[in-house]
């Protein structure tokens, strides 16, 4: 499939701009050395990239990643045109500067050492082409916005990222100016938020300056390396062995309610998994009045601390779960629900795995319902997980990502002393106001004092069962006088619903998001003198933010 995608977009020659912009670039080794020498200094050395400028953080990020450097020690040149040779080098660095055979040079004008290998590699992989009329590469020709989109799209296809998402670009008045070769690329980059409008327009033939280039590259790296919600088509390509992820993956049908749906039909090769694997649960025997079961964890049959009920398991227990399913830190773990994305048991398991250290956690957007709607194949043949043997090594210390989970102590500390912190409730309005607790086994009602309302989890799901974009999260936060720039910790009753907006933000590359895992269940069990409770409306909570 990857080859088919690349072939489709390589039909016909790309028409590149003729503007010339000579660029003196340092070698990749020198760039990395320069960055390492300056790592302890948080500020940029470039006098033309002022703090507070819209591109400051992007330039800082790509410099720290070793992807872009300055024109000289103090000049970045944000308004300077980005040229083809320079962009080839950036993509080459993103790939880790693989070795190439310099004798395979396809272009007579690909001569300078600082970009030669990058161009050879990118051309060989079908990411960059030359001019069909002259056979030249044009290293100093400016890159337009649509060309940059096409190159990013091709690189994403080469990497095996999910490029199925598209949007209707005709809302932009200049959509008709996008050339045929770039239409799907522009549609994809706009949909996933890598490229945004230029004053309400696409400006496809406009030159991409270095500030814009830094922005697009940084967005691409963060979004693609953290891609969580993937399309059914992408999942099928993995199962069919057509993508790099096909080399080491596991598909799991996550269903807390039992395996009936799994037995009726599941994705080919999928194993059955329950959310009990990652959290303490006590529903057996089913409580008559709703309290809890028999005081024993349903998975292990052992006693548990009631304070930790429905919290993530210990590192040792998570390690045992991962070994049981043969999951390693670099396994592409694809989880899906028997319903749609609103089934937060899937995102709950994904959260436990990310916390433990599984770096490539995926959730099939739309769940089984969307898979069926697209008439993709199902099977009733059971696949059992293959446990790790004596040589099994997860590949990281568990938990590898404790930074994504916030403790009750840290929540209260931030509520009291951090004006940028927002504790965001992902619960129904009547739960937030204290009319109901939302759970039979939770007697008290209300919210942690200082929390704001982020609506219930269904606000983050589209009609087709897929998750909403980051713009919806932004608008919901705005209702509470908050923004994506705040330090956000999402919570709900027991850490299920809150994982949906968490992952929407996480895959946007945001580092200012956490999950308060204990949620309202843990808070209402705690000393109210130390952990006070509020029973107010969302509007009152939003007004309190401004006080």
N, C-alpha and C positions, 0 to 999 in steps of 0.2 A: 504493500500500500504506500509505503514511504516513497518508493521509486515512482509509483504512478502519480503521486502528488507532485513530486519534483518535475517529472516529465511534463505534466500539464502546464506548469508555470514556466517551463523553459522553452515552450513552443513559441517561435518568433523571437526576434531580437529586441532587447530593451533599448529605448531611445534615451540616451543620457544627455544631460545638459552640457553645453560646450564651454561654459564659463570656466576659466582657469584660476586656480588658487594654489600657488606653490606653498608647500608645507614642509617644514624641517622637523622631523620626528626623531625622538630618541629611540634607541633600541629597547626592546621589551625588558632585557636584563637590567639596563640602566634605570628604566622606569621603576621596576620592582625595588631595586636597591635604593633609589631616591625616596620611595614611599616608606620603606622600612626604616630609613634613617630618620624620617620625620614623624613616625607613628605616635611618639609621645606628645607631639604638639597638635592639639585639637583644631587649631585654626589653619586656614589655607594660606599659603605664601603668596597667592596671586592678588595683586593690587587691583585688578579689574574684575574681581568677583567679590563684591562687598557682602558682608553678612546682612541678611534681610532681603537680599535679592531673590527672585522666584527660583533661580537656578542654583543657588549656593549649595543646598544640601545634595543636589544631584551631582554637581561637580565634585564635591567633597567625597561622595560615595564612590564614584567611578575612579577617582584618583586612588582612594584607599584600596580598591580592588585591583589596581594595576592595569586598568583598561584604558585610561586616558591620562595624559600628563600635560604640562604646559608647553607653550611655544618657547618659553625660556623659564628661568627660575622664578620669575615674578609675574609672568604674563600668561594667562590662559587663552585669551582671545575669544570670549564668548560670542561675539558678533561675527567672527571670521567664518567663512564658508567651510563646511566639512567636505573633504574631497574623497574620491573613490579609494585611493590607496590607503588613506587614513582609516576609512571605515572597514576596509578589508583587514587591516591590522587589529582593529578593535574586536572583530568577530573571531579572528585567529587567536587572540589572547583569551577570549571567553572560552575557547575550546582547549586552552592549555598549551598553545603553541606546539602542535604535534610535528614530528619530523616529516620532512618532505624530500623528494628527489629533485634537486634544483635543475637537473638536466631535462625535466619534463615541463619546462617553461613554455606555455602556449602563446605568449604574446611578445612580440619584438620590443615593445616599449616597457616591458616589465623588467626594469634593469637595476633599480636602486636596492641596495641590501636591506634597508629598513622595512621595506614592504614586499620584497620579491617572494619570499616563502609563503607569506600570508595569501598573496594572490594565487599562487600555484595551488595551494591547498583548497582555498574557497572555490576556485574554478573546477578542480577535480571533483569536489563534492556537490557540484551543481548549484552552489549558492550565488556565485558571481559569474557573469558572462562578459564577453567583450562585444565590440561593435561588429555587426555582421558585414557591414560594407567595407570596413578597412582592416579588420582582423586585429585591431589595436585594443588595448585595455583602457587607455585614457586615465592614467593614475592621478592626474591633477585636475580632472573635471569635477565640478561640484556635484554633490548628491542632492537630489530633490526629495521632498517629503514622501512622495509616493514610491520612489525608488528605495528609500530607507525602509518603508513599510514592506515592500516586496522582499528585500534582503532579510529582514527580521522574520518574515513569514517562511521563507525558504530555510533559514537556519532552524526555526522551530520544527519544521517538518523533518529536517535532517536529524534533529535530536529526538524525534518521536514524541514531541509535546502534542497536546490536544489542540488541533486547529479547526475543529468542527464548528465552533461558535462563530456566528455571523450576525451582523445587524444591518438594518436597512439604512444605508447612508444617504438616501434621498432627502432626509430632513435637512441636509446641508445644501445651501443654494448652489454651490459649485460642484455638486456630486457628478454632474455630467462631464466635468473636465478630467475626471480620473480615467487614465488610459486602461485599455482592456487588460493588459498584463498585471495591473495592480489592483483591480477591483476587489477580488476576494481578499487580498492582503490588507487593503485599507479597511474593508468591512471587518476583518478579524481583529486588527490592531485597535480599531475604535471600540469594538465590542468588549475586548478584555481590558481596555483602559491604558494601553501602551501609548497610543496616539490620541490626543484630544483635539478639539477644534482650534483653529487659529482665528480669534475674534469672530467666532460663529461660522467659520468656513473651514473647509479641508485644506485649501491652498495646495493642491497636490503637486503643482509644478514649481512651487516656491522652494528656494534653496534652504537646505537644513543647515543652520549655523551650529557652531560647536556647543553652545548652551542647549539648543534643542536636541542635538545628538546625545549629550550627556544625560539629558532627561529621559529620552526614549530608551537608551541602553540600560540605565539604572532601573527603570520601570520593568523592562523586559526581564532582567536578571532576577529581580525580586518576585515578580509575578510567576515566572515560569518555574523557578526553583521551588516555589511554595504552592504550586498548583495543587488544589485539593479536589474541587468539584469538576469531574470529567464527564464527557458525554458518553452515552451508550455506544456510539460508533467507535470511539477511541477504545473503550473496554473490549469491544469485539475484535478490534485490530490487535490488541495485546493477546487475547485468547488465541487468535489465528496465527500468532507467531510472526507478525509483520512489523513489529516495533522493537526498539532496543529494550524496552521494559519487559518484553516477552522472555528474556533470558532468565529472569529471576522474579517471579510474581506469584501472588496467591489471591484468588477471588473468594470472598466469603459472604454468604447470605446471613446477615445479622437479624435475628428476630427474637425479641424477648418473650413473645407470647407463645413460643413453641415452634416445632419444626413442621407443622402441617403444611404450610405454604411451600416450604422447601421440598417436601415429598411430592407435592402436586406438580412441581415444575420449577427448575432453577437454571441459572446460567451454566453452560457447559464447563465442567471442571470445578465448579464452586463447592466449597465445603460449608457446613452449617456451623454457625458460631452464635453464642448468646452473650448479651451484655454482662451477665453474671461473671464472665471471665475477668473483667477489669474492675468490678466494684463489689463491695459486700452487700448481699441481698438476703432478706429473710421473709419470704412469702409462703413458705411451706412449713406446716400445713396452712392453707389459705385462711387468713384470720377472719373470723365471723364478723366481728365488729370493726374490723379495719386496723387494729393496732399493728402488731407484728406477728410473725409466725411463732416458732418454738424457741427462739433465742439462739438458734444455731444457723450459721452461714449456709445458705442453700447449696453452694458449690462444694465446700470442704466438709460440711457437717460439724464444724468446730465453733465454739463460742466466739463472740466478737465484742468489741467495745461499742455499746449502743451509740456513743458519740460519733463513731466513724461509719455508722450504717449508711449505705449508698455513697460513701466516699470511695475514691480510688484505692486499690489494694496496695499492700506494701511492695517495695521494690523486689523482694524475694518472690512474692506471689506472682507479680507481673512477669518476672523472668521465667517462672515455671510455665505460665500461660504461653509465652512466646515460644519457648522450646517445644511445648506440646504441639504447636502448629507449625514448627519449623521456620518461624519468622526470624529473620536477621535484620540488623539495622539498615541494610541496603536493599531489602526486599521491597518491591513495589506491591503494597498491600491495598487491594481494591475491595472496598466494602459496599454493600448495597442492601437496601431494605426491601421487604416484600410489598411495600406500598410505595410512597413517594418520599421526597427528601424531608417531609415534615416529620417522619418517623425518626425522632432524635436518638433512638437506641443506637443507630448507626454512627452518628457523630459522637455519641458518648464513647463507644469503643474506639473510634478514631482518636479521640482526645487522650484516652489511656495509652494508646500505642505511640502517639507523638510524644507525650510526656516521658514514656519509657525510652524512646530513642529511635523509633522507626521513622526514617527521614522521608520516605516516599509513601505517605498515607494518602489514599485517594477515596473519594466518595462518589459513587455513580449518581450523577445528578438526575433527579426524576425517579430514581428507584426502579423497581421491577415494572411498575405501571408504564413508565415511558419506554422501557425496553420492549414490552409487549406491543405498545402502540406503534413502534417502529418495525414490528413484525420480525424481530430478531429471534434466533433459535433458542429453544429451551430443551431441557432434558429432565428425566426423572431418575437417571442413573446416579446413584450416590457416589460421591467422592469423599474419601476419608482423609483427614489431615495426616501428613507425614511428619512425625516428630523428629526432632534433632537427635542424632546418635551421640556416642561418647566423644566425638570430635567436634560437636556443636559449639559454636562460639557466636554469641549475639553480635559482637563487634563494637560494643560500647558499654560504658558503665551505666547501669540503670539506677535512677532516672537520668537520662542524658539531657533532658530539658525541664528541670524543675522551675525555670523562670516563667513558664506558662501557667503555673498554678499558684494562687495566692492563698495564704493561710488566713484564718479568722483574726489572728493577732495583727498581721500586716494590713488587713482590710481596715480594722479599727484605727490603727496608727495613721493610715493615710486619710481616713475620713476626718480625723481630728486635726491633722497638721499639714496636709497637702492640698492647697486650693485648686490644683490642676487635676486632682483625682476625681473620677466619677465611678460610683458603684451602680451598675445598671441592671435593674430588675427585668428579667424576661419572663413575666408572669401575666396572668389575666388581670384586667383592671380591678375586678372585685377581690382578687388576691392582694393586689397592691394596697387597696384602701382598707383592707382588714375585714371585709364582709365575710370572707371565707378563707380557710387555710389552703384549700386546694387539694388536701391529702387527708385521708381518714386517719392516718397514723401520726399526723402533726396536729396537736391540739390547739396551739396558739395561732393567732392571726396577726398580720401586720408585716412590716419590713424593717430591716436594719435602719436605724436613724441616720439620715443623710443620703439614703438611696434615691435614685431617680428612676422613672419608668421608661423602659425601652420597648414597651409593648410585648405581647405574647409572641411565641415562636411562629405562629401562622402568618404574622406580618412580614416574615422574611422568606415566604414561599410564594412563587408565582402560581397562576392557575394551572399550568401544566405540571406542577410538582417540582419544578427546579427552583434553585435559590435565587433571590433577588441580587441586584448589583450593589456595589458599595454606595451608590448614590441614595439608595433607599435607607441604608443604615445612617447615612449622613443626615437625611431629612428627619428621621425618627429622633436622633440625638438633638437636632435643632429644636424640636418641640420641647425638650427639657433644658433649653439654654446651654447646650453642650455641643461638642464637635468631635471630629475624628482626631483633632490635635490633643485632646485631653488624654490623660492616662486612664484607660478604660478597663474595668474589671466586670465581666458579665457574670450573673448568677441567676438561679431560678430556685426551685424547691430542693432538688438534689443533684444538680449538675448535668441535666440532660438537655433541656430546651436552650440553655444559655450557650451550648457548644455550637449552635447554628450560626448566630452572629459572630461568635469568636472566630470560626473558620472563614467566614466571609471576609473579615478584617485581616486575618492571618495571611490569606492567600493574596491580599493586596500588598504584602510586604511590610505591614505595620508591625513595629516592635513594641508598641505601647499598649498591648492588649494582653489580658490574662483571664483566667477563669477562677472565680471564687468557688472552689469545689464543694465546700461544706454547705453553702446556700442557706436558704431560710430554715431548713431542717436543723442544721447545726446551730445557727444563730439563736433560734427560739429555745434550744436546750441549755443555752449558756446563761450566766449570771446577768440579769437585766441591768444591774448597776454598772457592770463593766461593758456590756454590749446592749445599749438601749434600743428600744423599739419605737417606731413611728406608725401611726394610722392616719394618714392624710391622703388627699387626692394627688394625682400626677401633676395637676396644675399648681398646687401648693408646693410640691416638691421642686418643681421647675423654678418657682419664684424664690424659693430658699437659696437656690444656687447663686442668685444675684445679690443676696444680702451680704 
